[in-house]
Amino acid sequence: MEAIIEKAEKLLQFRIAEPYYINLVTHILILIYRTKNGKTIYAGLQAEANQYDSSFYSVSQKIARWLEDIFSIQVNQEEVFYIYRYLTSSGGITVQPDNKPDEVDQRLEEIAREMIRLSGRICPIPFAFSPSLYQALLLHLRPMMNRIIYNIEIKNSLLDQIKEEFPEVMLLLELVIWKIRLQYRLPYINEAEISYLVVYFQSAIEEAISKKKVMIVCSTGVGTSHLLEKRIKNHFPEWNITHIVSAKDLEKDMKLEVVDLIISTVKLDVSLDKPVAYVSALFNKADEKRIRESFVTGQRGLITEATEVIEDDQQSSRNEISKEFSQATLVDCLAIHEALELCLYRTATQRSVRILRRSDSKNKTKLLVLMGEKEAVPDTVMGTLYRMLQEDYTGGTINGSIHSNR
């Protein structure tokens, strides 16, 4: 099996990485078992077969012939197309014939740019994608989109760890992907796929946090301040510590224009327009967490809109808007987890966005969004939804990297 896939990789000039490799091997093993037991697929080829990538389909045919020779089986065209589905969903770069522009790649670039733009509007920490990270994201998106189209599910062994370590970025990407699906009319995208995307966006956020200019404030500006400086550098090696001052010197006349963050071991009584993180002189893991949190609380606020939000206890308003929802069409629902769901309703008569927060007897919360028929969900409303979902999902706590120790 390894030899067959290795030959396919050489023909396509790329290597299939985990977990796609295991996914493809598993499918081929199932195909062999199915064919040997007379349970091969005989349904007609679906419409997508008429729009296949010729290089991938040619290699899929070769894989079928190799399997026939090795395992003494007959692989029909329907099975060849299923090999093609899994192969084209396993990554790689294809060569376009006659140097024609790849419309699919252009669409992927548009989707990637929209994901980054919208995430940047919602996320409380400003970040940017480096050229290399952006290219890595594009390389990931193409096979991901094929998996979505062909309904091929992959698993992410790090899913639970990603959800635990980066819950806010996971929530951010779930919400962004929700809008992307609606905007580009894409099929459902599961949380395993979203968790892979989280890694790219968390990398961009970590990069934004790592390049900071920092001021350290101690009671006297000497003594333990030098130890504190070394310990901070151990946790954040790329930070530039520009000043180490006493609280008294800071309160006199210190220029803060070039400083991104102030780390202090003493309570500061002066008003500052920079985020401040209070830490112990010996600096431990709890101090590192406080520093990360301070970046978020000190950054620009979420982009939100003064959207009408109806709570459960607003009985008269809730009855009125419930009637409006009953006359609208349910378009899509996003399950954040078992106790939190976001549902979008549309109606021809709605002129403004309204949100109803509804809880049932089982403590399950739903955010119901009511909009006009053809409107896109505005960025400002996405910010409002992120803030509300965050309150329900994480109790309103967001960590600076963005991650938490829940």
C-alpha positions as CSV (number, residue, x, y, z in Angstrom):
1,M,0.0,0.0,0.0
2,E,2.8,2.4,0.9
3,A,4.5,1.7,-2.4
4,I,1.3,2.5,-4.4
5,I,0.9,5.8,-2.6
6,E,4.6,6.7,-3.0
7,K,4.3,6.2,-6.7
8,A,1.2,8.4,-6.8
9,E,3.0,11.1,-4.9
10,K,5.9,11.0,-7.3
11,L,3.5,11.4,-10.3
12,L,1.8,14.3,-8.6
13,Q,5.1,15.8,-7.2
14,F,3.9,16.2,-3.7
15,R,3.8,14.3,-0.4
16,I,0.6,13.4,1.4
17,A,0.9,14.5,5.0
18,E,-0.9,13.2,8.1
19,P,-3.8,12.8,8.7
20,Y,-4.6,12.7,5.0
21,Y,-2.3,9.8,4.4
22,I,-4.1,7.6,6.9
23,N,-7.4,8.8,5.5
24,L,-6.5,7.7,2.0
25,V,-5.0,4.4,3.1
26,T,-8.1,3.6,5.1
27,H,-10.3,4.3,2.1
28,I,-8.2,2.1,-0.3
29,L,-8.3,-0.8,2.3
30,I,-12.1,-0.5,2.5
31,L,-12.3,-0.4,-1.3
32,I,-10.2,-3.6,-1.6
33,Y,-12.4,-5.3,1.1
34,R,-15.6,-4.1,-0.6
35,T,-14.5,-5.2,-4.0
36,K,-13.3,-8.6,-2.9
37,N,-16.6,-9.3,-1.2
38,G,-18.7,-8.2,-4.2
39,K,-20.0,-5.0,-2.6
40,T,-18.4,-2.6,-5.0
41,I,-20.2,0.7,-5.9
42,Y,-22.2,0.6,-9.1
43,A,-24.1,3.9,-8.8
44,G,-23.6,6.3,-11.7
45,L,-20.9,8.9,-11.5
46,Q,-22.0,12.1,-9.9
47,A,-22.0,15.5,-11.7
48,E,-18.6,16.4,-10.2
49,A,-17.0,13.7,-12.3
50,N,-17.4,16.0,-15.3
51,Q,-15.4,18.7,-13.7
52,Y,-12.4,16.7,-12.4
53,D,-8.8,17.7,-12.3
54,S,-7.2,15.7,-15.1
55,S,-3.8,15.2,-13.3
56,F,-5.4,13.8,-10.2
57,Y,-7.9,11.7,-12.1
58,S,-5.1,10.2,-14.2
59,V,-3.2,9.2,-11.1
60,S,-6.5,7.8,-9.6
61,Q,-6.8,5.5,-12.7
62,K,-3.3,4.3,-12.3
63,I,-3.9,3.5,-8.6
64,A,-6.9,1.5,-9.6
65,R,-4.8,-0.5,-12.2
66,W,-2.1,-1.1,-9.6
67,L,-4.7,-2.4,-7.1
68,E,-6.1,-4.7,-9.8
69,D,-2.7,-6.2,-10.5
70,I,-1.7,-6.7,-6.9
71,F,-5.0,-7.8,-5.4
72,S,-6.6,-9.5,-8.4
73,I,-9.7,-7.4,-8.3
74,Q,-11.8,-5.3,-10.8
75,V,-12.1,-1.6,-10.0
76,N,-14.9,0.1,-11.9
77,Q,-15.1,3.8,-12.9
78,E,-17.3,4.6,-9.9
79,E,-14.6,3.3,-7.5
80,V,-11.9,5.2,-9.5
81,F,-13.8,8.4,-8.9
82,Y,-14.0,7.7,-5.2
83,I,-10.2,7.2,-5.2
84,Y,-10.0,10.6,-7.0
85,R,-12.2,12.2,-4.3
86,Y,-9.9,11.1,-1.5
87,L,-6.7,11.8,-3.4
88,T,-7.7,15.4,-4.4
89,S,-8.8,16.0,-0.7
90,S,-5.3,15.1,0.5
91,G,-3.4,18.2,-0.4
92,G,-0.9,19.1,-3.1
93,I,-0.5,21.6,-5.9
94,T,-1.8,20.8,-9.4
95,V,-0.4,22.2,-12.7
96,Q,-3.1,24.0,-14.7
97,P,-3.1,23.1,-18.5
98,D,-2.1,25.8,-21.0
99,N,-1.3,28.2,-18.2
100,K,-4.9,29.1,-17.7
101,P,-5.8,30.9,-14.5
102,D,-7.1,28.6,-11.8
103,E,-10.6,29.9,-11.0
104,V,-10.8,27.5,-8.1
105,D,-7.6,29.0,-6.5
106,Q,-8.8,32.5,-7.1
107,R,-12.0,31.7,-5.2
108,L,-9.9,30.1,-2.4
109,E,-7.8,33.2,-2.2
110,E,-10.9,35.3,-1.9
111,I,-12.2,33.0,0.9
112,A,-8.8,33.1,2.7
113,R,-8.7,36.9,2.5
114,E,-12.2,37.2,3.8
115,M,-11.5,34.8,6.7
116,I,-8.5,36.9,7.7
117,R,-10.2,40.2,7.2
118,L,-13.3,39.2,9.2
119,S,-11.3,37.6,12.0
120,G,-9.2,40.7,12.2
121,R,-12.3,42.8,12.6
122,I,-13.7,40.7,15.4
123,C,-10.6,39.6,17.3
124,P,-9.6,41.9,20.2
125,I,-5.9,41.5,19.3
126,P,-4.8,43.1,16.0
127,F,-2.8,40.5,14.0
128,A,-1.6,40.0,10.4
129,F,-0.6,37.0,8.3
130,S,3.0,36.8,7.1
131,P,3.4,35.8,3.4
132,S,4.6,32.3,4.4
133,L,1.7,31.8,6.9
134,Y,-0.8,33.0,4.2
135,Q,0.6,30.6,1.7
136,A,0.4,27.7,4.2
137,L,-3.2,28.6,4.8
138,L,-4.0,28.5,1.0
139,L,-2.3,25.1,0.7
140,H,-4.5,23.9,3.5
141,L,-7.7,25.3,2.1
142,R,-7.7,23.6,-1.3
143,P,-7.8,20.0,0.0
144,M,-10.1,21.1,2.8
145,M,-12.6,22.5,0.3
146,N,-12.5,19.2,-1.7
147,R,-13.2,17.3,1.5
148,I,-16.2,19.5,2.3
149,I,-17.6,19.1,-1.2
150,Y,-17.1,15.4,-1.3
151,N,-18.3,14.9,2.3
152,I,-15.0,13.4,3.4
153,E,-14.5,13.6,7.1
154,I,-11.0,13.7,8.8
155,K,-10.2,13.5,12.4
156,N,-7.9,15.8,14.3
157,S,-6.2,14.0,17.2
158,L,-5.5,17.4,18.8
159,L,-9.1,18.6,18.6
160,D,-9.8,18.4,22.3
161,Q,-6.5,19.9,23.2
162,I,-7.0,22.8,20.8
163,K,-10.5,23.4,22.2
164,E,-9.1,23.5,25.7
165,E,-6.0,25.6,25.0
166,F,-7.5,28.1,22.5
167,P,-11.3,28.2,23.2
168,E,-11.7,31.9,22.1
169,V,-9.9,31.4,18.8
170,M,-11.9,28.2,18.2
171,L,-15.1,30.2,18.9
172,L,-13.8,33.0,16.6
173,L,-13.2,30.6,13.7
174,E,-16.5,28.8,14.2
175,L,-18.3,32.1,13.9
176,V,-16.2,33.3,11.0
177,I,-16.6,30.0,9.1
178,W,-20.3,30.2,9.8
179,K,-20.5,33.5,7.9
180,I,-18.1,32.2,5.2
181,R,-20.4,29.2,4.6
182,L,-23.5,31.5,4.3
183,Q,-21.6,34.0,2.0
184,Y,-20.1,31.4,-0.4
185,R,-22.9,28.8,0.0
186,L,-20.6,26.1,1.2
187,P,-21.6,22.8,2.8
188,Y,-21.3,22.2,6.6
189,I,-17.8,22.4,7.9
190,N,-17.2,20.3,11.1
191,E,-15.2,21.3,14.1
192,A,-12.2,19.0,13.2
193,E,-11.7,21.0,10.0
194,I,-12.1,24.3,11.9
195,S,-9.6,23.2,14.6
196,Y,-7.0,22.9,11.9
197,L,-7.6,26.5,10.8
198,V,-7.3,27.6,14.4
199,V,-3.6,26.7,14.3
200,Y,-2.9,29.2,11.5
201,F,-4.8,32.0,13.2
202,Q,-3.4,31.3,16.6
203,S,0.1,31.5,15.0
204,A,-0.7,34.9,13.6
205,I,-2.0,36.1,17.0
206,E,1.1,34.7,18.8
207,E,3.3,36.5,16.3
208,A,1.5,39.8,17.0
209,I,1.9,39.3,20.8
210,S,5.6,38.3,20.5
211,K,6.8,41.6,19.0
212,K,6.1,44.1,21.8
213,K,8.0,46.9,23.6
214,V,7.6,46.6,27.3
215,M,8.3,48.8,30.3
216,I,9.0,47.2,33.8
217,V,7.9,49.1,36.9
218,C,9.2,48.1,40.3
219,S,9.0,49.8,43.8
220,T,12.5,51.2,43.4
221,G,13.6,50.3,39.9
222,V,16.5,48.2,41.2
223,G,17.1,44.9,43.1
224,T,14.5,42.3,42.0
225,S,13.8,44.3,38.8
226,H,16.8,42.6,37.0
227,L,15.6,39.2,38.1
228,L,12.1,40.0,36.9
229,E,13.5,41.2,33.5
230,K,15.4,37.9,33.0
231,R,12.3,35.8,33.9
232,I,10.1,37.8,31.6
233,K,12.6,37.4,28.8
234,N,12.5,33.6,29.4
235,H,8.7,33.5,28.9
236,F,8.7,36.2,26.1
237,P,12.1,36.0,24.4
238,E,11.2,38.3,21.5
239,W,10.0,41.2,23.6
240,N,12.0,44.4,23.8
241,I,12.2,45.6,27.3
242,T,12.8,49.3,26.8
243,H,12.8,50.7,30.3
244,I,13.1,49.5,33.9
245,V,11.8,52.3,36.2
246,S,10.5,52.9,39.7
247,A,6.9,53.8,40.3
248,K,7.9,57.3,41.4
249,D,9.8,57.9,38.1
250,L,6.9,56.7,36.1
251,E,4.5,59.0,37.9
252,K,6.8,62.0,37.2
253,D,7.1,62.4,33.5
254,M,7.7,59.2,31.5
255,K,7.0,59.1,27.7
256,L,4.9,56.1,26.9
257,E,4.3,56.5,23.2
258,V,6.7,53.7,22.2
259,V,5.6,51.3,24.9
260,D,3.0,48.5,24.1
261,L,2.7,47.1,27.7
262,I,3.6,48.1,31.3
263,I,4.5,45.3,33.7
264,S,4.4,46.4,37.3
265,T,5.1,44.8,40.7
266,V,3.3,47.7,42.5
267,K,-0.1,49.3,42.2
268,L,0.0,52.3,40.0
269,D,-2.2,55.3,41.0
270,V,-1.7,57.2,37.8
271,S,-4.0,57.1,34.8
272,L,-2.3,55.4,31.8
273,D,-3.4,54.8,28.2
274,K,-1.4,51.6,28.0
275,P,-2.3,48.1,29.2
276,V,-0.9,47.3,32.6
277,A,-0.1,43.8,33.9
278,Y,0.5,43.4,37.7
279,V,2.9,40.6,38.5
280,S,4.9,39.3,41.5
281,A,8.5,40.2,41.7
282,L,9.5,36.5,41.2
283,F,7.2,36.0,38.2
284,N,5.4,32.7,37.9
285,K,2.9,31.0,35.5
286,A,0.0,33.0,37.0
287,D,1.9,36.2,36.2
288,E,2.4,35.0,32.6
289,K,-1.3,34.5,32.3
290,R,-2.1,37.9,33.7
291,I,0.3,39.5,31.1
292,R,-1.5,37.7,28.3
293,E,-4.9,38.8,29.6
294,S,-3.7,42.4,29.9
295,F,-3.1,42.6,26.2
296,V,-6.7,41.8,25.4
297,T,-8.2,44.2,27.9
298,G,-5.9,46.9,26.8
299,Q,-6.5,46.5,23.1
300,R,-9.2,48.1,21.0
301,G,-12.7,46.9,21.9
302,L,-14.7,44.4,19.8
303,I,-16.3,45.8,16.7
304,T,-19.9,45.7,17.8
305,E,-23.2,47.2,16.7
306,A,-26.0,48.6,18.9
307,T,-28.2,45.8,17.8
308,E,-31.5,45.2,19.6
309,V,-30.9,42.3,21.9
310,I,-34.0,40.8,23.7
311,E,-33.3,38.9,26.9
312,D,-35.6,36.2,28.4
313,D,-36.7,38.5,31.2
314,Q,-37.9,41.2,28.8
315,Q,-41.3,39.5,28.6
316,S,-43.3,42.0,26.5
317,S,-40.4,42.6,24.0
318,R,-39.7,38.9,23.9
319,N,-43.3,38.0,23.0
320,E,-43.3,40.5,20.2
321,I,-40.0,39.4,18.7
322,S,-40.9,35.7,19.2
323,K,-43.9,36.3,16.9
324,E,-41.6,37.9,14.3
325,F,-39.3,34.8,14.5
326,S,-42.3,32.5,14.1
327,Q,-43.1,34.2,10.8
328,A,-39.5,34.0,9.5
329,T,-37.6,31.3,7.8
330,L,-34.8,29.4,9.6
331,V,-31.8,29.5,7.3
332,D,-28.9,28.0,9.3
333,C,-27.9,26.8,12.8
334,L,-24.5,26.7,14.3
335,A,-24.0,24.5,17.4
336,I,-21.1,26.0,19.4
337,H,-21.4,23.1,21.9
338,E,-24.2,21.0,23.4
339,A,-25.6,23.9,25.4
340,L,-25.1,26.8,23.0
341,E,-26.5,27.4,19.6
342,L,-26.7,30.2,17.1
343,C,-29.6,30.3,14.6
344,L,-30.2,32.7,11.7
345,Y,-33.7,33.6,10.5
346,R,-34.6,35.6,7.5
347,T,-37.8,37.5,6.5
348,A,-38.7,39.8,3.7
349,T,-40.1,42.4,6.1
350,Q,-37.1,42.8,8.4
351,R,-35.2,46.0,8.0
352,S,-32.9,45.9,11.1
353,V,-31.0,43.1,12.8
354,R,-32.6,41.7,16.0
355,I,-31.2,39.1,18.4
356,L,-33.2,37.1,20.8
357,R,-31.3,35.2,23.6
358,R,-33.4,32.3,24.7
359,S,-32.8,29.7,27.4
360,D,-34.8,26.5,28.0
361,S,-35.4,24.4,31.0
362,K,-32.3,22.3,30.3
363,N,-30.0,25.4,30.5
364,K,-29.5,25.3,26.8
365,T,-29.0,28.8,25.3
366,K,-29.9,29.9,21.8
367,L,-29.0,33.2,20.1
368,L,-31.7,33.8,17.4
369,V,-30.7,36.3,14.8
370,L,-33.4,37.9,12.6
371,M,-32.4,39.6,9.4
372,G,-33.7,40.6,5.9
373,E,-33.8,38.0,3.2
374,K,-30.7,38.8,1.2
375,E,-28.5,40.8,3.6
376,A,-25.1,39.6,4.6
377,V,-24.5,39.6,8.3
378,P,-22.7,42.9,9.0
379,D,-19.2,42.8,10.6
380,T,-20.5,44.9,13.5
381,V,-23.2,42.3,14.2
382,M,-20.6,39.6,14.0
383,G,-18.7,41.4,16.7
384,T,-21.8,41.6,18.8
385,L,-22.5,37.9,18.3
386,Y,-18.9,37.0,19.2
387,R,-19.1,39.0,22.4
388,M,-22.4,37.4,23.4
389,L,-21.3,33.9,22.5
390,Q,-18.1,34.4,24.4
391,E,-20.0,35.4,27.5
392,D,-22.0,32.2,27.3
393,Y,-19.1,29.9,26.2
394,T,-16.3,31.1,28.4
395,G,-18.0,33.1,31.1
396,G,-16.7,36.4,29.6
397,T,-13.1,35.4,30.2
398,I,-10.6,35.8,27.4
399,N,-6.9,35.2,27.7
400,G,-4.3,37.3,26.0
401,S,-2.7,34.7,23.7
402,I,-5.9,34.1,23.2
403,H,-6.1,31.0,25.3
404,S,-7.4,29.8,28.7
405,N,-6.7,27.2,31.3
406,R,-10.3,26.0,31.7
